[in-house]
Amino acid sequence: MMVEQDYYELLGVARGADDAAIKAAYRRMAKEHHPDRKNGCKDSEAHFKSINEAYDVLKDPQKRAAYDRFGKAAFQNGGGGGDPFGDAGFNGFSDIFSTIFGEFMDPRGARQNAARGADLRYDLELSLEEAFTGAEKTVTIEANARCEVCDGRGCTSLDRCASTCKTCGGAGKVRAQQGFFVVERGCPTCRGAGEVISDPCPNCQGEGRALQQRKLAVKIPAGVDEGTRIRVSGEGESGVRGASSGDLYIFVHMKRHSIYAREGTTLIADCPITFTTAALGGSISLPGLDGQQIDIKIPAGVQSGEQLRHRGAGMSVLNGRGRGDLVARILVETPTRLSKEQKKILEEFRGTETGDECPNAKSFFGRVRDMFGG
């Protein structure tokens, strides 16, 4: 009994070797066992042919995958032109796929998928206020829609004008042999429809659809954010001769807001305050997206960079109830131009920091507020 040598062993590589390792091993082995270096030795010549045969298979991803699964049996019956899966009861890879994915490979399913209209994408820009409340927007789409001349039939006659495609026999797909693989493609004659039109409509060239511009009202729910995708079923491109239409996908993009940044349902506002307000406390007001004024209390001694949270004053929750929070990020402003009087007052304050006696201490902070504001 003749024992066939493994292709990986012939090249001296592991089964998990990458393409570069296989190529390097082949060059090394071919150089070592070349017949010219062995003075025409018949054994060396046979070994050299085996090395080339192994490399021819392992360098090709498809052949290598078949060899890993079925060994040399994958290349019997004509060196890859035959059926490598005969013993398994299959007629090539296409039959394996038909067995596993029967509905997907069904001719009627393939025909329907080929004739179905394409999905469409529309990029929509919204303001923060529109995203907060939700909105109804009108979008303009230019795409293939049902032909108005033939009403989607694809032909001028009111009677049946389609006949079975002779190229694919009505399957909507054709098979082609590529090595030991059987590949299925959409039929080039009927473009996957399985039928051909004898008297095609001059407006749509037999497709039952033509390029049109149309307007569509789309409801945008409250709480959408950058990157939110809204699917509008059946509003994509029309299918061929009455086949189902694709879907329309609205991709949301947010405009920059003059006050608020956004992180999910949280609104963030940078709030500059005077250093006297930071020291003595106070309050600030922010305009809410719902039109209501939001008052935020500033505690005495607040530091620059601190964040003050106001619960329930942020963005709407998408597909939910309630709202997120509003965060006021405090930025304490230091005056850069001081009058002589202002400098004098600050020098008095510096005296209190160093422990020196501050004149008129009782009214000092009131004078600071009056002089610097806050």
One Martini backbone bead per residue (centre of mass of N, CA, C, O) as a GRO file, in nm:
protein
  374
    1MET     BB    1   0.096   0.036   0.023
    2MET     BB    2   0.053   0.369  -0.045
    3VAL     BB    3   0.201   0.655   0.104
    4GLU     BB    4   0.103   0.973   0.149
    5GLN     BB    5   0.247   1.273   0.158
    6ASP     BB    6   0.247   1.546   0.329
    7TYR     BB    7   0.259   1.874   0.239
    8TYR     BB    8   0.380   1.991   0.500
    9GLU     BB    9   0.614   1.788   0.519
   10LEU     BB   10   0.750   1.852   0.250
   11LEU     BB   11   0.807   2.165   0.353
   12GLY     BB   12   0.843   2.190   0.672
   13VAL     BB   13   0.553   2.268   0.799
   14ALA     BB   14   0.299   2.385   0.960
   15ARG     BB   15  -0.045   2.410   0.946
   16GLY     BB   16  -0.030   2.724   1.064
   17ALA     BB   17   0.115   2.850   0.843
   18ASP     BB   18   0.205   3.106   0.668
   19ASP     BB   19   0.273   3.235   0.363
   20ALA     BB   20   0.572   3.312   0.418
   21ALA     BB   21   0.665   3.033   0.526
   22ILE     BB   22   0.590   2.867   0.275
   23LYS     BB   23   0.765   3.019   0.071
   24ALA     BB   24   1.039   2.978   0.212
   25ALA     BB   25   1.032   2.668   0.214
   26TYR     BB   26   1.014   2.623  -0.089
   27ARG     BB   27   1.279   2.758  -0.173
   28ARG     BB   28   1.460   2.574  -0.007
   29MET     BB   29   1.366   2.294  -0.123
   30ALA     BB   30   1.405   2.351  -0.427
   31LYS     BB   31   1.709   2.406  -0.411
   32GLU     BB   32   1.794   2.131  -0.279
   33HIS     BB   33   1.605   1.940  -0.506
   34HIS     BB   34   1.726   2.004  -0.764
   35PRO     BB   35   1.820   1.823  -1.038
   36ASP     BB   36   2.084   1.986  -1.113
   37ARG     BB   37   2.214   1.904  -0.820
   38LYS     BB   38   2.169   1.563  -0.892
   39ASN     BB   39   2.235   1.463  -1.181
   40GLY     BB   40   1.939   1.352  -1.265
   41CYS     BB   41   1.787   1.233  -1.039
   42LYS     BB   42   1.493   1.066  -1.011
   43ASP     BB   43   1.422   1.110  -0.713
   44SER     BB   44   1.466   1.419  -0.715
   45GLU     BB   45   1.257   1.479  -0.933
   46ALA     BB   46   1.011   1.368  -0.777
   47HIS     BB   47   1.047   1.547  -0.526
   48PHE     BB   48   1.025   1.817  -0.675
   49LYS     BB   49   0.735   1.774  -0.774
   50SER     BB   50   0.608   1.747  -0.492
   51ILE     BB   51   0.682   2.030  -0.395
   52ASN     BB   52   0.522   2.183  -0.614
   53GLU     BB   53   0.249   2.060  -0.549
   54ALA     BB   54   0.232   2.163  -0.258
   55TYR     BB   55   0.261   2.468  -0.320
   56ASP     BB   56   0.019   2.499  -0.514
   57VAL     BB   57  -0.185   2.450  -0.280
   58LEU     BB   58  -0.083   2.628  -0.023
   59LYS     BB   59  -0.090   2.918  -0.175
   60ASP     BB   60  -0.397   2.854  -0.196
   61PRO     BB   61  -0.667   2.916  -0.003
   62GLN     BB   62  -0.876   2.721  -0.132
   63LYS     BB   63  -0.702   2.468  -0.161
   64ARG     BB   64  -0.612   2.451   0.133
   65ALA     BB   65  -0.893   2.415   0.257
   66ALA     BB   66  -0.955   2.149   0.108
   67TYR     BB   67  -0.708   1.989   0.209
   68ASP     BB   68  -0.763   2.013   0.518
   69ARG     BB   69  -1.036   1.842   0.483
   70PHE     BB   70  -0.968   1.611   0.224
   71GLY     BB   71  -0.715   1.624   0.095
   72LYS     BB   72  -0.634   1.472  -0.211
   73ALA     BB   73  -0.939   1.423  -0.284
   74ALA     BB   74  -0.989   1.726  -0.385
   75PHE     BB   75  -0.795   1.644  -0.668
   76GLN     BB   76  -0.960   1.465  -0.811
   77ASN     BB   77  -1.073   1.437  -1.121
   78GLY     BB   78  -0.856   1.653  -1.257
   79GLY     BB   79  -0.715   1.849  -1.055
   80GLY     BB   80  -1.005   2.019  -0.959
   81GLY     BB   81  -1.238   1.980  -1.189
   82GLY     BB   82  -1.392   1.813  -1.014
   83ASP     BB   83  -1.544   1.629  -0.749
   84PRO     BB   84  -1.447   1.656  -0.408
   85PHE     BB   85  -1.761   1.552  -0.284
   86GLY     BB   86  -1.873   1.272  -0.372
   87ASP     BB   87  -1.852   1.093  -0.107
   88ALA     BB   88  -2.052   1.304   0.054
   89GLY     BB   89  -2.305   1.384  -0.142
   90PHE     BB   90  -2.203   1.628  -0.317
   91ASN     BB   91  -2.217   1.931  -0.548
   92GLY     BB   92  -2.041   2.106  -0.407
   93PHE     BB   93  -2.058   2.404  -0.241
   94SER     BB   94  -2.344   2.486  -0.330
   95ASP     BB   95  -2.481   2.234  -0.189
   96ILE     BB   96  -2.397   2.295   0.091
   97PHE     BB   97  -2.543   2.568   0.106
   98SER     BB   98  -2.823   2.453   0.040
   99THR     BB   99  -2.843   2.276   0.294
  100ILE     BB  100  -2.793   2.506   0.511
  101PHE     BB  101  -2.923   2.753   0.309
  102GLY     BB  102  -3.198   2.700   0.160
  103GLU     BB  103  -3.349   2.976   0.142
  104PHE     BB  104  -3.113   3.142   0.025
  105MET     BB  105  -3.075   2.931  -0.238
  106ASP     BB  106  -3.336   2.982  -0.344
  107PRO     BB  107  -3.451   3.094  -0.638
  108ARG     BB  108  -3.671   3.281  -0.529
  109GLY     BB  109  -3.490   3.428  -0.325
  110ALA     BB  110  -3.278   3.529  -0.527
  111ARG     BB  111  -3.474   3.690  -0.704
  112GLN     BB  112  -3.580   3.881  -0.485
  113ASN     BB  113  -3.304   3.998  -0.395
  114ALA     BB  114  -3.225   4.111  -0.678
  115ALA     BB  115  -3.503   4.296  -0.707
  116ARG     BB  116  -3.457   4.452  -0.475
  117GLY     BB  117  -3.427   4.735  -0.329
  118ALA     BB  118  -3.228   4.968  -0.218
  119ASP     BB  119  -3.077   5.112   0.025
  120LEU     BB  120  -3.089   5.426   0.203
  121ARG     BB  121  -2.916   5.739   0.266
  122TYR     BB  122  -2.956   6.003   0.525
  123ASP     BB  123  -2.831   6.319   0.619
  124LEU     BB  124  -2.913   6.474   0.937
  125GLU     BB  125  -2.947   6.799   1.070
  126LEU     BB  126  -2.946   6.908   1.417
  127SER     BB  127  -3.055   7.060   1.677
  128LEU     BB  128  -3.073   7.051   2.013
  129GLU     BB  129  -3.373   7.128   2.030
  130GLU     BB  130  -3.477   6.908   1.832
  131ALA     BB  131  -3.365   6.669   1.998
  132PHE     BB  132  -3.531   6.730   2.255
  133THR     BB  133  -3.838   6.739   2.119
  134GLY     BB  134  -3.846   6.678   1.844
  135ALA     BB  135  -3.929   6.606   1.487
  136GLU     BB  136  -4.044   6.720   1.162
  137LYS     BB  137  -3.902   6.618   0.857
  138THR     BB  138  -3.805   6.716   0.529
  139VAL     BB  139  -3.706   6.498   0.272
  140THR     BB  140  -3.488   6.465  -0.013
  141ILE     BB  141  -3.521   6.218  -0.276
  142GLU     BB  142  -3.300   6.046  -0.513
  143ALA     BB  143  -3.460   5.774  -0.683
  144ASN     BB  144  -3.585   5.480  -0.747
  145ALA     BB  145  -3.915   5.457  -0.879
  146ARG     BB  146  -4.209   5.408  -0.971
  147CYS     BB  147  -4.332   5.389  -1.273
  148GLU     BB  148  -4.567   5.605  -1.427
  149VAL     BB  149  -4.613   5.479  -1.712
  150CYS     BB  150  -4.629   5.146  -1.620
  151ASP     BB  151  -4.672   5.092  -1.309
  152GLY     BB  152  -4.414   4.877  -1.277
  153ARG     BB  153  -4.411   4.653  -1.515
  154GLY     BB  154  -4.199   4.734  -1.777
  155CYS     BB  155  -4.442   4.769  -1.983
  156THR     BB  156  -4.687   4.865  -2.225
  157SER     BB  157  -4.854   4.631  -2.169
  158LEU     BB  158  -5.133   4.489  -2.000
  159ASP     BB  159  -5.021   4.236  -2.049
  160ARG     BB  160  -4.826   3.981  -2.045
  161CYS     BB  161  -4.453   4.054  -2.106
  162ALA     BB  162  -4.316   3.809  -1.968
  163SER     BB  163  -4.033   3.589  -1.984
  164THR     BB  164  -3.838   3.337  -1.957
  165CYS     BB  165  -3.521   3.301  -1.894
  166LYS     BB  166  -3.275   3.134  -2.088
  167THR     BB  167  -3.014   3.148  -1.919
  168CYS     BB  168  -3.158   3.055  -1.616
  169GLY     BB  169  -3.462   2.941  -1.622
  170GLY     BB  170  -3.574   3.150  -1.379
  171ALA     BB  171  -3.363   3.167  -1.130
  172GLY     BB  172  -3.158   3.434  -1.140
  173LYS     BB  173  -2.910   3.228  -1.186
  174VAL     BB  174  -2.564   3.130  -1.217
  175ARG     BB  175  -2.314   2.890  -1.296
  176ALA     BB  176  -1.959   2.854  -1.204
  177GLN     BB  177  -1.644   2.723  -1.275
  178GLN     BB  178  -1.376   2.722  -1.011
  179GLY     BB  179  -1.227   2.470  -1.028
  180PHE     BB  180  -1.366   2.320  -0.732
  181PHE     BB  181  -1.573   2.552  -0.769
  182VAL     BB  182  -1.914   2.667  -0.724
  183VAL     BB  183  -2.049   2.962  -0.864
  184GLU     BB  184  -2.292   3.207  -0.782
  185ARG     BB  185  -2.485   3.427  -0.993
  186GLY     BB  186  -2.628   3.672  -1.132
  187CYS     BB  187  -2.806   3.722  -1.398
  188PRO     BB  188  -2.716   3.912  -1.683
  189THR     BB  189  -2.989   3.925  -1.840
  190CYS     BB  190  -3.217   3.960  -1.585
  191ARG     BB  191  -3.093   4.052  -1.309
  192GLY     BB  192  -3.251   3.820  -1.120
  193ALA     BB  193  -3.565   3.795  -1.220
  194GLY     BB  194  -3.622   3.547  -1.448
  195GLU     BB  195  -3.705   3.777  -1.656
  196VAL     BB  196  -3.822   3.906  -1.972
  197ILE     BB  197  -3.879   4.180  -2.186
  198SER     BB  198  -4.038   4.240  -2.494
  199ASP     BB  199  -4.178   4.548  -2.422
  200PRO     BB  200  -4.024   4.793  -2.309
  201CYS     BB  201  -4.024   5.064  -2.133
  202PRO     BB  202  -3.896   5.377  -2.223
  203ASN     BB  203  -3.861   5.499  -1.928
  204CYS     BB  204  -3.737   5.213  -1.769
  205GLN     BB  205  -3.631   4.966  -1.946
  206GLY     BB  206  -3.812   4.732  -1.778
  207GLU     BB  207  -3.793   4.781  -1.451
  208GLY     BB  208  -4.033   4.968  -1.316
  209ARG     BB  209  -3.819   5.207  -1.285
  210ALA     BB  210  -3.730   5.552  -1.191
  211LEU     BB  211  -3.589   5.848  -1.169
  212GLN     BB  212  -3.666   6.034  -0.867
  213GLN     BB  213  -3.818   6.304  -0.689
  214ARG     BB  214  -3.876   6.313  -0.331
  215LYS     BB  215  -4.088   6.370  -0.052
  216LEU     BB  216  -4.035   6.325   0.312
  217ALA     BB  217  -4.187   6.259   0.617
  218VAL     BB  218  -4.002   6.274   0.930
  219LYS     BB  219  -3.986   6.132   1.246
  220ILE     BB  220  -3.822   6.268   1.531
  221PRO     BB  221  -3.716   6.168   1.817
  222ALA     BB  222  -3.658   6.221   2.129
  223GLY     BB  223  -3.296   6.203   2.203
  224VAL     BB  224  -3.119   6.225   1.986
  225ASP     BB  225  -2.796   6.157   1.835
  226GLU     BB  226  -2.500   6.115   1.735
  227GLY     BB  227  -2.556   5.844   1.505
  228THR     BB  228  -2.837   5.806   1.481
  229ARG     BB  229  -3.059   5.546   1.356
  230ILE     BB  230  -3.327   5.566   1.116
  231ARG     BB  231  -3.586   5.350   1.018
  232VAL     BB  232  -3.758   5.342   0.695
  233SER     BB  233  -3.982   5.144   0.580
  234GLY     BB  234  -4.000   5.125   0.226
  235GLU     BB  235  -3.819   5.414   0.145
  236GLY     BB  236  -3.653   5.323  -0.073
  237GLU     BB  237  -3.579   5.159  -0.330
  238SER     BB  238  -3.724   5.031  -0.586
  239GLY     BB  239  -3.818   4.758  -0.729
  240VAL     BB  240  -3.832   4.520  -0.968
  241ARG     BB  241  -4.127   4.487  -1.091
  242GLY     BB  242  -4.266   4.501  -0.778
  243ALA     BB  243  -4.067   4.470  -0.586
  244SER     BB  244  -3.934   4.526  -0.307
  245SER     BB  245  -3.837   4.770  -0.105
  246GLY     BB  246  -3.632   4.948   0.048
  247ASP     BB  247  -3.461   5.130   0.290
  248LEU     BB  248  -3.449   5.409   0.512
  249TYR     BB  249  -3.161   5.589   0.643
  250ILE     BB  250  -3.124   5.796   0.924
  251PHE     BB  251  -2.858   6.020   0.992
  252VAL     BB  252  -2.747   6.180   1.274
  253HIS     BB  253  -2.658   6.530   1.318
  254MET     BB  254  -2.492   6.772   1.522
  255LYS     BB  255  -2.506   7.080   1.620
  256ARG     BB  256  -2.360   7.342   1.747
  257HIS     BB  257  -2.369   7.489   2.059
  258SER     BB  258  -2.344   7.791   2.236
  259ILE     BB  259  -2.355   7.639   2.539
  260TYR     BB  260  -2.382   7.326   2.489
  261ALA     BB  261  -2.279   7.022   2.583
  262ARG     BB  262  -2.267   6.658   2.509
  263GLU     BB  263  -2.340   6.354   2.724
  264GLY     BB  264  -2.585   6.219   2.620
  265THR     BB  265  -2.808   6.336   2.874
  266THR     BB  266  -2.584   6.549   2.926
  267LEU     BB  267  -2.540   6.884   3.015
  268ILE     BB  268  -2.279   7.129   2.933
  269ALA     BB  269  -2.163   7.430   3.107
  270ASP     BB  270  -1.977   7.714   3.084
  271CYS     BB  271  -1.925   7.922   3.392
  272PRO     BB  272  -1.859   8.235   3.440
  273ILE     BB  273  -1.705   8.392   3.729
  274THR     BB  274  -1.637   8.578   3.977
  275PHE     BB  275  -1.426   8.591   4.250
  276THR     BB  276  -1.644   8.696   4.445
  277THR     BB  277  -1.853   8.474   4.395
  278ALA     BB  278  -1.666   8.242   4.474
  279ALA     BB  279  -1.623   8.350   4.771
  280LEU     BB  280  -1.944   8.439   4.849
  281GLY     BB  281  -2.143   8.367   4.645
  282GLY     BB  282  -2.449   8.266   4.455
  283SER     BB  283  -2.591   8.308   4.118
  284ILE     BB  284  -2.717   8.143   3.820
  285SER     BB  285  -2.833   8.155   3.473
  286LEU     BB  286  -3.005   7.926   3.250
  287PRO     BB  287  -3.112   7.817   2.946
  288GLY     BB  288  -3.351   7.608   2.867
  289LEU     BB  289  -3.470   7.384   2.626
  290ASP     BB  290  -3.780   7.440   2.742
  291GLY     BB  291  -3.766   7.771   2.823
  292GLN     BB  292  -3.653   7.751   3.103
  293GLN     BB  293  -3.520   7.875   3.383
  294ILE     BB  294  -3.195   7.811   3.539
  295ASP     BB  295  -3.110   7.791   3.876
  296ILE     BB  296  -2.780   7.833   4.026
  297LYS     BB  297  -2.607   7.766   4.307
  298ILE     BB  298  -2.332   7.935   4.465
  299PRO     BB  299  -2.094   7.844   4.660
  300ALA     BB  300  -1.886   7.926   4.887
  301GLY     BB  301  -1.562   7.858   4.762
  302VAL     BB  302  -1.553   7.797   4.482
  303GLN     BB  303  -1.392   7.623   4.223
  304SER     BB  304  -1.222   7.596   3.954
  305GLY     BB  305  -1.392   7.319   3.780
  306GLU     BB  306  -1.637   7.282   3.912
  307GLN     BB  307  -1.939   7.079   3.946
  308LEU     BB  308  -2.283   7.160   3.895
  309ARG     BB  309  -2.579   6.982   3.963
  310HIS     BB  310  -2.890   6.947   3.769
  311ARG     BB  311  -3.164   6.777   3.802
  312GLY     BB  312  -3.361   6.722   3.516
  313ALA     BB  313  -3.213   6.946   3.284
  314GLY     BB  314  -3.164   6.782   3.038
  315MET     BB  315  -3.200   6.543   2.826
  316SER     BB  316  -3.373   6.345   2.654
  317VAL     BB  317  -3.494   6.018   2.647
  318LEU     BB  318  -3.459   5.768   2.441
  319ASN     BB  319  -3.730   5.576   2.454
  320GLY     BB  320  -3.824   5.743   2.715
  321ARG     BB  321  -3.805   5.883   3.037
  322GLY     BB  322  -3.716   6.183   3.099
  323ARG     BB  323  -3.406   6.331   3.223
  324GLY     BB  324  -3.125   6.457   3.249
  325ASP     BB  325  -2.848   6.650   3.325
  326LEU     BB  326  -2.708   6.953   3.453
  327VAL     BB  327  -2.382   7.106   3.401
  328ALA     BB  328  -2.187   7.336   3.587
  329ARG     BB  329  -1.885   7.481   3.484
  330ILE     BB  330  -1.654   7.639   3.667
  331LEU     BB  331  -1.518   7.978   3.591
  332VAL     BB  332  -1.275   8.169   3.723
  333GLU     BB  333  -1.233   8.513   3.709
  334THR     BB  334  -0.952   8.717   3.652
  335PRO     BB  335  -0.852   9.021   3.676
  336THR     BB  336  -0.637   9.235   3.461
  337ARG     BB  337  -0.773   9.525   3.529
  338LEU     BB  338  -0.680   9.767   3.770
  339SER     BB  339  -0.753   9.986   3.989
  340LYS     BB  340  -0.647  10.157   4.256
  341GLU     BB  341  -0.884  10.077   4.439
  342GLN     BB  342  -0.873   9.773   4.384
  343LYS     BB  343  -0.585   9.730   4.482
  344LYS     BB  344  -0.630   9.827   4.770
  345ILE     BB  345  -0.835   9.614   4.851
  346LEU     BB  346  -0.650   9.367   4.794
  347GLU     BB  347  -0.435   9.446   4.999
  348GLU     BB  348  -0.619   9.417   5.241
  349PHE     BB  349  -0.672   9.115   5.194
  350ARG     BB  350  -0.379   9.024   5.217
  351GLY     BB  351  -0.356   9.103   5.513
  352THR     BB  352  -0.553   8.881   5.617
  353GLU     BB  353  -0.380   8.634   5.515
  354THR     BB  354  -0.115   8.725   5.702
  355GLY     BB  355  -0.259   8.859   5.980
  356ASP     BB  356  -0.316   9.133   5.941
  357GLU     BB  357  -0.471   9.417   5.992
  358CYS     BB  358  -0.799   9.509   5.894
  359PRO     BB  359  -0.946   9.773   5.788
  360ASN     BB  360  -1.273   9.765   5.799
  361ALA     BB  361  -1.368   9.457   5.819
  362LYS     BB  362  -1.682   9.465   5.822
  363SER     BB  363  -1.686   9.612   5.513
  364PHE     BB  364  -1.504   9.468   5.310
  365PHE     BB  365  -1.682   9.264   5.138
  366GLY     BB  366  -1.873   9.480   5.040
  367ARG     BB  367  -1.660   9.642   4.883
  368VAL     BB  368  -1.580   9.416   4.690
  369ARG     BB  369  -1.854   9.377   4.557
  370ASP     BB  370  -1.884   9.671   4.457
  371MET     BB  371  -1.614   9.682   4.290
  372PHE     BB  372  -1.636   9.378   4.129
  373GLY     BB  373  -1.876   9.232   4.175
  374GLY     BB  374  -2.130   8.954   4.228
   0.00000   0.00000   0.00000
